[in-house]
Amino acid sequence: MDFAAGQRWTYRAPAGFETSRIVIGAVLSFEEGARIVCAAVAGAPVKAGDGADQSAIIPFLPFAEDAFAQTVVARDGDDVPPPSFQAEMEAWLADPRGLTTFTVPFEGSLNLLIARQMEKIATGG
């Protein structure tokens, strides 16, 4: 797949959140050939204070290109990321720890994404 900024994609969103979409805000390329797809998620489920799922915007998620390819299902037009995307990306770029990326696919839950990433790191997978 050829990913580019401005593309909107469907993904395997949980039941009740089928209208959630991922929007690519930037695709970064490096000399080694690795590419990072920086995206935002609109309509993602998050837990409210009472434990119920509610819809929210995740303004910035950096993915290794192969993890993003495993995340998305179908192209769904064009869109722009939320206004907070740029500031979040600039903070990520300035992080002295380096350009940390997710190497596992996103399936609607930020908590699950982080847990799967930590498991992958812990098991060396």
PyMOL commands that set and color helices and strands:
alter all, ss='L'
color gray80, all
select helices_A, chain A and resi 65-71+84-94+110-123
alter helices_A, ss='H'
color red, helices_A
select strands_A, chain A and resi 7-11+21-29+35-47+53-64+72-78
alter strands_A, ss='S'
color yellow, strands_A
deselect
rebuild
show_as cartoon
